[in-house]
Amino acid sequence: QADSEDSWVEFEGPQDRLHQEFSDIQYGLGSGAFGNVFKAKKKMDNRYYAVKSIILKDDGKEKREVELLARMSHENIVRYYHSWIEHSSKMKKNTLYIQMELCEEHTLQDWLEKFANSNREKEPVSISIFTQLVAGVKYIHDQKMIHRDLKPANIFLSEGNKVKIGDFGLAAIMNEKNAHTIDVGTRKYVSPEQQIISSYTNKTDIFPLGLIYFELFWIFCGTGHEKNAKWQKIRSGDFPSPFPENFEFQTKVIKMMLTNSPELRPTADDVKQILNRGLQEESKTI
């Protein structure tokens, strides 16, 4: 469970709370949708955590990430521990700090680049990674939330390739109107409807999930321009040969997930069930 005590405390003094409670602060760990992330050791327990800093604007929308993270508890979601706000009279701004689980191994993006020259070597692990990823997305959707920025750089792999979905800076709570911001997320992975309309459901997360599924089993070759041209074809369900021949099951599932009409895409729970059936069928042939 997340520690909610003193979650919204403003602090101003000769030494800020960050440096009072943490040591060995290592900046440059990464950056997310709204802030920067660094590694720091908590003095109380001598454990390292990821700490995200976000400059608060007047509307306070940046607090949304804390509110969403605090609601979630799942093995495939980055764990939230604590948060606080510090006020700087000198800088005349408020900074929100979020203390989270540190995933020190690497991101899925790092992993994909590591195995850029070996499809078969990564294939067994790819199945495990995607199964965990689907479980995490299903949990997010079960909480009536939409991530809206699923991509390899926001998916962390801890020891043993344990999947942790992070960066909820663009996440949204589903409501009756389903009204959300147009054109948010990373353009390479964003769903078609997310770019052009303001009304969409959690099916918008299924589209990038399908693209990630493809990446887990395929290597991109060629120049930057050639890779971009291939990627646009993949987004439309046109896969390069011999992917459909070598990965017949994955091709069928990915095409369903990349359907332009969101209402025709499977839910995360549907994908989970399809994967389970596929694994069962595969075990029968062994």
C-alpha positions in Angstrom: 0.0 0.0 0.0 1.2 3.5 -0.7 2.2 5.7 2.2 -0.4 8.6 2.1 0.6 10.3 5.4 1.7 13.9 4.9 1.3 13.5 1.1 0.5 17.1 0.6 3.0 19.1 2.8 4.6 22.3 1.8 8.1 22.9 3.1 10.2 25.9 3.1 13.5 26.3 5.0 17.3 26.5 4.8 17.4 22.9 3.6 14.7 21.4 1.5 12.9 18.2 2.4 14.4 16.4 -0.5 18.0 16.8 0.9 16.8 16.3 4.5 15.3 12.9 3.8 17.5 11.7 0.9 21.2 11.3 0.2 23.3 10.2 -2.8 21.0 12.1 -5.1 21.8 11.1 -8.7 20.3 13.3 -11.3 19.6 12.5 -15.0 17.9 9.1 -14.4 15.3 10.1 -17.0 12.4 12.3 -17.9 8.7 11.7 -18.3 5.6 13.4 -19.6 5.8 16.3 -17.2 9.0 16.0 -15.1 12.5 14.8 -14.4 13.4 11.6 -12.6 16.5 10.9 -10.4 17.8 8.2 -8.1 18.1 8.9 -4.4 18.8 7.0 -1.2 16.2 7.4 1.6 18.1 8.1 4.9 15.4 6.3 7.0 15.8 2.9 5.4 19.0 3.2 3.3 17.0 2.0 0.2 17.2 3.7 -3.2 14.1 5.1 -4.9 13.2 6.9 -8.0 12.1 10.5 -7.3 10.2 12.5 -9.9 10.1 16.3 -9.7 7.4 18.3 -11.5 7.0 22.1 -11.5 3.4 22.8 -10.6 1.4 25.1 -12.7 -1.5 27.2 -11.5 -4.1 24.7 -12.5 -2.5 21.9 -10.5 -3.1 19.3 -13.2 0.3 17.8 -12.5 -1.0 16.4 -9.3 -3.1 13.9 -11.3 -0.1 11.5 -11.6 0.1 11.2 -7.8 -3.7 10.7 -7.5 -3.7 8.0 -10.1 -0.5 6.2 -8.8 -1.8 6.2 -5.3 -4.9 4.3 -6.4 -2.9 1.5 -7.9 -1.3 -1.6 -6.5 -0.2 -4.2 -9.0 2.9 -6.2 -9.6 3.2 -4.8 -13.2 2.8 -1.2 -12.2 5.6 1.0 -10.8 4.9 1.3 -7.1 4.1 4.7 -5.5 5.3 5.4 -2.0 5.0 9.0 -1.1 4.7 12.6 -2.4 5.1 16.1 -1.2 5.2 19.7 -2.4 8.1 22.1 -1.8 7.7 25.9 -2.2 10.6 28.1 -3.2 10.1 31.7 -2.4 13.2 32.6 -4.3 12.1 30.9 -7.5 8.4 31.7 -6.8 7.3 28.2 -7.8 6.0 24.9 -6.3 7.6 21.6 -7.1 5.9 18.3 -6.6 8.1 15.3 -5.7 6.9 11.8 -6.2 8.8 8.9 -4.5 8.4 5.7 -6.5 9.8 2.2 -6.8 13.2 2.3 -8.5 13.4 0.0 -11.6 17.2 0.0 -12.0 17.7 -2.6 -14.7 16.5 -0.9 -17.9 13.5 0.1 -20.0 11.9 -2.1 -22.7 13.4 0.3 -25.2 16.8 -0.5 -23.9 16.0 -4.2 -24.1 14.8 -4.0 -27.7 18.0 -2.2 -28.7 20.1 -4.8 -26.9 18.6 -7.6 -29.0 18.5 -5.6 -32.2 20.4 -8.4 -34.1 18.7 -11.5 -32.7 15.0 -12.2 -33.1 15.1 -15.9 -31.9 17.2 -15.2 -28.9 14.6 -12.8 -27.5 11.5 -14.6 -28.6 10.8 -16.7 -25.3 11.3 -13.6 -23.2 9.2 -11.5 -25.5 6.2 -13.8 -24.8 6.7 -13.4 -21.0 7.2 -9.6 -21.3 4.0 -9.1 -23.4 1.9 -11.3 -21.1 3.0 -9.2 -18.1 2.4 -6.0 -20.0 -1.2 -7.0 -20.9 -1.8 -7.9 -17.3 -0.7 -4.4 -16.2 -2.8 -2.7 -18.9 -5.8 -4.8 -17.9 -5.4 -3.7 -14.3 -5.2 0.0 -15.4 -8.4 -0.4 -17.4 -10.1 -2.2 -14.5 -9.4 0.9 -12.4 -11.3 2.9 -15.0 -8.2 4.6 -16.2 -6.4 5.1 -19.5 -2.6 5.4 -19.7 -2.5 7.3 -23.0 1.3 7.1 -23.4 2.2 3.4 -23.6 5.6 3.0 -25.3 8.8 1.0 -24.7 10.5 3.9 -23.0 7.7 4.0 -20.3 7.9 0.3 -19.6 10.5 -0.8 -17.1 12.2 -4.1 -16.7 13.4 -5.0 -13.2 15.5 -8.1 -12.3 14.4 -11.2 -14.2 12.6 -9.1 -16.8 9.8 -8.2 -14.5 7.5 -5.7 -16.3 6.6 -2.4 -14.6 4.5 0.1 -16.4 5.4 3.7 -15.4 5.0 7.4 -16.3 1.3 8.1 -15.7 1.7 11.8 -16.4 -0.7 11.7 -19.3 -3.1 9.1 -17.8 -6.7 10.0 -17.5 -9.7 8.7 -15.5 -12.6 7.4 -17.7 -15.8 9.4 -17.1 -19.2 9.3 -18.5 -18.4 11.9 -21.2 -15.0 10.2 -22.1 -13.8 13.7 -23.0 -10.0 13.9 -23.2 -7.2 16.0 -24.7 -6.5 15.7 -28.4 -3.0 14.8 -29.7 -1.4 13.8 -26.4 1.1 10.9 -26.1 4.0 9.9 -28.3 3.1 10.2 -32.0 4.9 7.0 -33.0 2.6 5.0 -30.8 -0.5 7.1 -30.4 -3.8 5.7 -31.7 -5.4 7.2 -34.7 -8.4 8.5 -32.7 -6.2 10.0 -30.1 -4.7 12.4 -32.7 -8.0 13.7 -34.1 -10.9 13.4 -31.7 -11.4 14.3 -28.0 -13.7 11.4 -27.2 -12.1 8.0 -26.8 -12.1 5.1 -24.4 -9.5 2.7 -23.0 -9.4 1.0 -26.4 -6.9 3.8 -27.3 -4.3 2.0 -25.2 -4.8 -1.2 -27.2 -3.3 0.3 -30.4 0.2 1.1 -29.0 0.0 -2.3 -27.2 -0.3 -3.9 -30.6 2.7 -2.0 -31.9 4.8 -3.0 -28.9 3.7 -6.6 -29.5 5.1 -6.4 -33.0 8.4 -4.8 -31.9 9.0 -7.6 -29.4 9.2 -10.1 -32.3 10.8 -8.0 -35.1 14.0 -6.2 -36.0 14.0 -3.0 -38.0 16.7 -2.6 -40.6 17.6 0.2 -43.0 18.0 4.0 -42.8 15.9 6.2 -40.6 13.7 7.2 -43.5 13.2 3.5 -44.5 12.4 2.5 -40.9 9.8 5.3 -40.7 8.2 4.2 -43.9 8.0 0.6 -42.6 6.6 1.8 -39.3 3.7 3.7 -41.1 2.8 0.5 -43.0 2.9 -1.5 -39.7 0.5 1.0 -38.1 -1.9 0.2 -41.0 -1.5 -3.5 -40.5 0.8 -4.1 -43.5 3.6 -6.2 -42.0 6.9 -6.9 -43.8 7.7 -10.4 -45.0 8.4 -12.9 -43.5 6.8 -11.7 -40.3 3.3 -13.1 -41.2 4.8 -16.4 -42.2 7.0 -16.8 -39.1 4.6 -15.4 -36.6 1.1 -16.4 -37.8 -0.5 -16.2 -34.3 1.0 -12.9 -33.4 0.0 -11.4 -36.8 -3.6 -12.3 -36.2 -3.7 -10.8 -32.7 -1.8 -7.6 -33.7 -4.0 -6.9 -36.7 -7.0 -7.0 -34.3 -5.3 -4.6 -32.0 -4.4 -2.2 -34.8 -7.9 -1.9 -36.2 -8.6 1.7 -37.0 -12.1 1.5 -35.4 -11.5 1.4 -31.6 -14.8 -0.3 -31.0 -13.6 -3.3 -33.1 -10.4 -3.7 -31.1 -10.2 -6.3 -28.4 -10.1 -5.2 -24.7 -7.0 -5.9 -22.6 -9.0 -8.8 -21.0 -9.8 -10.1 -24.5 -6.1 -10.0 -25.4 -5.2 -11.8 -22.2 -7.7 -14.6 -23.0 -6.4 -14.9 -26.6 -2.8 -15.2 -25.4 -3.8 -17.9 -22.9 -5.6 -19.9 -25.6 -2.6 -19.5 -27.9 -0.2 -20.8 -25.3 -2.5 -23.7 -24.5 -2.7 -24.6 -28.2 1.1 -24.3 -28.5 1.6 -26.7 -25.6 -0.6 -29.3 -27.2 1.6 -29.4 -30.3 4.8 -29.9 -28.3 
